[in-house]
Amino acid sequence: MGEIFTFEVQGIEELSGRLKEAGTEGQISLNEALRKIKDLFITATGAGPLADETPVRTGKLKRSTVSQIMGGPADMRLEIRQAAMTPTGQFYGWFVREGTRPHEIRPRYKKYLHFKIGERFVKTKLVHHPGTRPNPYHKRLLARLMPNVQEIVNEAGKRVTAFLSGK
């Protein structure tokens, strides 16, 4: 299903406890906070800071950037995915973010690999791929946006605390 990337936010445990005390108001506050965090990273499908930071060769990975609030009232969470897949069904964003080891590419169903380089057609039985270096663009973006995420969490905490104290 791809990589799961988690991060630490200050005060989240305290907020979690307060959200349970606040009942429906807490669930609404959490949903609003998750939506604001989503809007920090993704403004629309394939658009926003995460899509802008995504390395582009074909643009397919960038265009596949989507988000969804998952779970129910007791366990809401935000999932942001880049769901672009290889023809064999693997999520290739993982290979971009984590890199690859050197490997060989061989034809799967035919005798030769066929591809075009410039104006020349190439036919070969084997390609030695040197591998790729990891590109943790998602971690760099999170580090840059973390103060904004923290601000949203603090705001939700204040709202829930005000509700619980009757203000």
N, C-alpha and C positions, 0 to 999 in steps of 0.2 A: 504494500500500500504506500510505500515511500517512507521517507524519514520523518520522525516526530522530533520537533525541536521545541524544547521548553526553556523558559527563562525565569529568573527570580525577580519578584516585585516586592518592595518593602511594604509591610503592613497587610499583606494579602490574607494571612491566617486570621488576623483580628477582624478584617472585613468579612471574611467567610462566616465567622461566628455571628457577627452582627446581622448579616444578611438572613441567617436562619431565624434570628429573633424577630426581625422585621416582617417576616412572612411575605405576603404579596408585594408590599412596597419594596422589600429587599430584592425580590426577583426582578421587579421592574427596573430597579436601579442597576442591577448586574447586567441585565439585557441592554440597557442604554449605554453602560460603560463598554461592554463588548462591541457594540455597534460603533462607538466613537473610536475605539482602538482599531477596528477593522478599517474605518475611514482614513486613519493615519497611514495605513499600509496600502490599501486598495481603494481607489475611488470608483472604479467600475471594472467589469471583467477585462483583464488585460491592461489596465491603466492604473496609475498611481506610483508612489515611490518604489514599491517592490518591483513592479514591472519595469520601471526606469532603470533600476540597478541590475536587473537580470541581463547577463551577457547575451548578445544577439548574434546568431549566425543566420538562422532562417526566420526567427521571430516567433516560432511555434511555442517555445517555452514561455516567453513573455506573454503571449496571447492566451495561454492556458491558466493564467493566474486568477484564481477564484477564492471566495471565502464563504463560510456558512457557520451560523451559530448552531451548535449541536447539543443534544441532550435535552433533558426536561428541566422543570423548575428546580430540582434538587442538585443537578449536576451540569449546569450550562457551561459550555466552553466554546471558544472561537477556534475554528480550523481554517487555516489559510493553506491552499494547495496550489501546486503548479503541476497539473495533471498531464502534461505532454508525454506521449509514450512512443517507444521505438516500434517498428513493425512487428517485433516479437513480443510486445506487450510489457516492456519494462519502462518504469518511470525514469526518463533520462535526466531529469533535473538533479537526481541523486548523483549521477556520474559527473555532472558539472560542478556541484558543490563539494563532492568528496574526492574527485579525481579518479583516474584509472591507472592500473599497473600496465607495464608493457604487455602486449598480447598479439596473437596472430588472428587475422581474419581470413576465414576460408569459406568457399561457397557452400551453401547449405543443401540446395536441391539440384544444382546444375554442376557441370564439370569445371566451369570457369566463372570468375567474377568479371562483370562487364561494367565499365564506367567511362565517363568522358572527362578529360582534363583539357581545358581550353577547347581547341578544335579537334583534338586527337582522341580517338577511341582506344581504350586500353582493355586488354583481355589477359587475366592472370589467374593462377591457381591459389596464390597466397599473397597476403599483404602483411608486412611486419609493422604493427602500430607501436610507436614509442611510449604511449600512455599520455596522460594529461595531468597537470598539477591541479590540486584542489582550488576552488574559487568560492570561499565562504561569503559571498555577497550578502546573503540573508543575515549573517551575524554582524557584518559591518553596518547594515541598515538598522538593525535592532539597537546596536550600541548608539547610533546617532539619534534614534527616535525614543530611546528609553526615558529621558526626562519627560517627554510628552505622555508616555504610557503611565509613568508614575503619577503625573499630575491628574490624569483621568481617574486612576485608582483612588487617589487622595480625595478627589471631588466626590466620588461615589461614597466613600467612607463618611465624609462630612454630611452628605445628604441623608444617609441611613441613620447616622448618630442624631441628627436633628429630628428625624421622624420619631426615633425611639424616645427622645427626650420631650416630645410633645411640641416642638417648635414648628 
